[in-house]
Amino acid sequence: METDIISKLKEANLLGRGGAGFPAALKWELVKKAEGEKKYIICNASEGEPNVFKDRFILEHYPQEVLNGIDLAFEAIGAATAYIYLKHEYFQKYGGRLKKLIGNKPIVLFEKPQGYIAGEETVICNLIEGRRMEPRQRPPFISDKGLFQCPTLMNNVETFYFASKINKGEYKNTRFYSVNGEVKKPGVYELPLQATIEQVLNETNNYPQFDFLAQVGGGAVGEILSKDELGKPAGGAGSITIYNLNKIDCYKLMENWADFLLNGNCDKCVPCREGIYRIKEMAAKKKLNKEDIDLIFNDLEKASFCALGRGAPTAFRGLISKMEKIQNGK
């Protein structure tokens, strides 16, 4: 059974659906082979980025499938305990039902504190251990030294859901997409894994009839694309947000992103803390100095301690590069 499910994950080429896209079979195999007194599983339901809500949909409609996926991981890696790490809203809404479904299994529900950084894997380990909300140096990776310095398997809700489907022979190379923003039918849709962004919008009757931009992958650090750049699959967390070019206030949008990142980081490193503050300051003044912006982006990408700072420039850079077109559209 142990090698069977890992082989099935490998054959299905299941990639983690939390954003990074790491091969699930390899992650499970690494933890299985790692040496440690105990091993742990964490189902990450933090889903802290704006406009990403597919895990919420799965918890609401398919919680048993998620638990089945966790059960498979127990058998595959020989774990002692599993934690389901729930965003506050999800803990309040789905915690009671999950507890009933869990019964006497060694699965613990843990409520995530506020803060985007609280969804980073090493931060999650620190928080469950009762430590400060800040990331750890990597390596070592959590597959070797994670929760309580033991080998730890962490996947998000959707990944465990599809592990269950794969084990049952019901996987059809699909994934879940969160579609939102200025669309007619916002919601979560299950569609082919390789569907392009344009296809997702068309198949869900959400392709706009106005000039627009799409933010893909997440509502704070997701890539900004124009309508002629939608011929590729939606990466990251599978989120697609539509902005109407006739209504968008670019500076306000950048302020909102900066506020979210400032409120959600750990304040541990200078590039992230000070760099994002400077971006917010320039956006508030509606004056972007190209040399300053380029320097800040460079510092964030090369000197930030963790992925929050390194990924922060993505949305800002994409929007800034399209601002001339946006202004013309107005």
N, C-alpha and C positions, 0 to 999 in steps of 0.2 A: 504493500500500500504506500509505503514511504517513497520509494523510487517511482511508483506508478504515477502519483499526482504530479511530481516534479517533471517526469517525462511528458506528461500530458500538457503541462504549462509550457514546456519547451517546444513541443510539437505545434501547439497553438500560437507560439510566438507572442504570448501575452506580455505586454509592456505595462508597467505601473501607470495608473491613471491619475496620480496625484499631481502630475505636472512635469516631472523629470523624465519619464518614459524609460526607466531602467528595466531590463528584462526580469520579469517576476521569477522565472525558473532559476536564474542565476542567483538572485537575492536569496531565495529559499535554500538553494544548495549551499551557499556560503555560510548561512547560519547553521544549517544541518551539520556541516563539516567542522565548524568552529569549536574550539575547546573551551569549556566553561562549566563551572559547578552547576549552574542553572541556565535555562534559556527562556526568553520572554517573547511574547507577541504583542504588538500594538497596532490596533486598527485606528487609523488616523481619520477622525471625522471633524477636524478643526475647521476646514473650509472657510478660512478667514478672509479671503480676498473678495472685494465687491463683485457682484454679478456672477458669482459661481455658486450654484445651488443644486447640482446633480446628486451629490451625496445625500442631501436632504430628501430629495425625491426617492432615492433608493431606500433610505431608512424608513420612509413613510409607507412605501408600497411593498418592499421586499426584504424586511429585516431578517427573516428566517434564512434566506439565501446568503446574506452576509455572515450570519452565525455559522452556516454550513461551511463557508469558506475558511472561517477561523478554525473550525473543527479539523478541517483538512490540514491546516498548518500545524496544529497541535501534533497530529500523527506524523507529519512529514519531518518535523525538526526536533520533536521530543521536548516541547516547551513545558514549563511548570505552570505558568500563569499567563493570561492574556488581559490586556487593558483595551477598552474602547474609549478613546479620547474624544470627548464630545464638545463641540461648540456649545456655549451657554444655552442658546435658543434650542438646540437639538436635545440637550440634556433635559431641559424642562419639558419639551414636547414628547420626546420618544423614550426617555429614561424608564418610565414605569412599564411600558410594554416590553422593552428590551429585558428588564429584570425578570419579568414573567417567562419570557422565552429562554433566558439563560438558565433559570432554575438553579441547580446545585453545581453547575460547571464552574471551574476556576477562572471565570471571566469577570473583571472588575470594571465598572463604569467610573470614568474620571472626568470631571467638569473642567473644561479649558478656561483659564483666565482670559480677560480681554487683552487684545494685542495681536497684531499680525504675526509678529516674530514668535508668538506662542504656538505657531503651527510648524515651526522648523524642527526637524527630527531630534537634534541633540537638545534643543530647548525643551521639547516634550519629555525627554528622559529626565532632565534636571527638575522639571516641575513635578513629575510623578514622585521623584525622590525627595521633594520638599526643598529643593534648592532655588537659587535665583533664576529669574527669567532671562537668561542670556545663553547664546550658543557656545558650544565647546570647540576647541581646536580639532580639526580633522586632517590626517588620521590621528588616532585610530577611528575607524568607522564603526557605526553601531552594530554591524554584523559581527564584529569581534568584541567590542567593549561598548555596550549601550546602556540599557537600564540596569542600575546597580552594578555597573562594570561587567555585565554578562552579555553574551551574544544575544542580539535582539533583532527580530524580524518586524519591520514596519511597512505596512501598505495602507493605502486609503480604502475607503468603503467600496468604491467601484471595483477595485482590484480583487478584493475578497469575494464580491458578488460574482465576478466573472470566473474566478477560480472554481466556485461551486458549479457554475454553468458548464465549464469545461469538463469537470469531473463527471457530469451527467451526460456528456455528449451533446449539449444543447447550445454550444457557443457557435455563433454565426458571423464572427469577425465584425462585430458591431461595437459601438461605444455610445455613451450618453453625452448629449450636448445641451448646454444651458443657452437659450436664445432669449435676448432681452434688449432693452433700450426702446427706440422708436420703431416698434414692430407691431403688427396686428395681432399676432398670436404668440405672446411670450410664453415660455415654458421649457420643459425638459423633454428631449426627443431622443429615441434610440434609433440610430441610423448606421450605415456601413462605416467601418473604421477609416477607409480611404476616401470617403465622400469629401469633395472640396467644400470650402466655405460657401461658395456660390450655390452648390447643390443643396447644402443643408438649408440655406435660406429659401431656395425655390421649393424644395420638397415639403417644407413646413408652412408654405404660403406666407413667408415673411420677407421676401425680397422687396426692398423699398421701391416706391415709384417716385422717389425724389433723390437728389444728389446727396451722397452720404459718405461717411467713413465707418469702418468697422474696427472695433478693438477685439483682438482674438487672443485667447489664452488666459485672460483674467482682467478684472476691471480696474486694476491699479498699475500693474507692470506688463500687461498684455501689449502685443505689437499693434500698431496703428496702421491700417491698410486702406487704400482707396479702392473703389469698386472694380478697377482693372487689375487688382492684385489678389483677387479672391479665388484663383484657380489652383489652390493648394489645400491640403487637409488642415483642419483646425488643430493646432498643437496645444501643448500645455494642458490646462485643466478642461479643455473643451468648451470654453465659454465664448460666445459671440455677442458683442454689444454693438448696437447700431446708433450712430449719431447723425442727426439731420444737419447738413451743412448750412441750411437757411436759418437754423435756430442756435447753433452751437456758439458758445462763448469760450474760445480757446484758453484764454487766461484764467477764467474761472475754473475750467476743467483741470488745468494744471495745478491751480491752488488746491482743489479738492484732492487730487492725487498726493500732493505734498503733505497736506494735513493728515491724510490717512497713513502715509509712511512715517511721518513724524510721531504720530500718536501710537503707531504700532511697532516701532523699533525698540531696542533695548538701551539705547544711548551709550553703548559700550565703546564704539569707535568713532573717531573724529570725522573721517570722510563721510560716513553715513549721517551722523547727527548734524554736522555743520553744513555739509553739502546740500542736503535736502532742504534745510532751512533757507539757504541762500536762493535756491530755486523758487521756493515759496515767496520769498521777499521780492524777487524780480517779477514773478507772475502777478503779485498783488499791485505792483507799480506799473504793470503792463509795459515793461521795458526789459527786453532780453538782450544782454550784451553777449555777442557770439563768442568772443574770446573767453569770457568768464564761464559761460555755459560749457564750452568745450573742455576747459580746465577742470570744472567740477565733475563732468561726466567721466573724464579720464581718471580722476582720483577715485570716484565711486567704484568704477569697474576694476581698477588695479589695486586699490589699497583697502577696500572694505573688508571687514573680518568675515562676513558671511554673505550668503546669496541675496539677502534682502537689499543690501547696498549695491552689490554687483549688478543686480537686475533692475534697479530703480531707474536708470536712464532710458530704458527701452521705450516706454510709452511717451516720455517727454520728447525724446529725439524724433520719434516717428511723427508726433503731432507738429513739432516745430518745422520739420521738413516739408509739411503739407500746408503750413499756414498761409502761404501766398495764394495757393489754390482756394483755400477756404475763404480768404478775404475777397477773392474775385467772385466766388460763388454767392457772396452777399450782395 
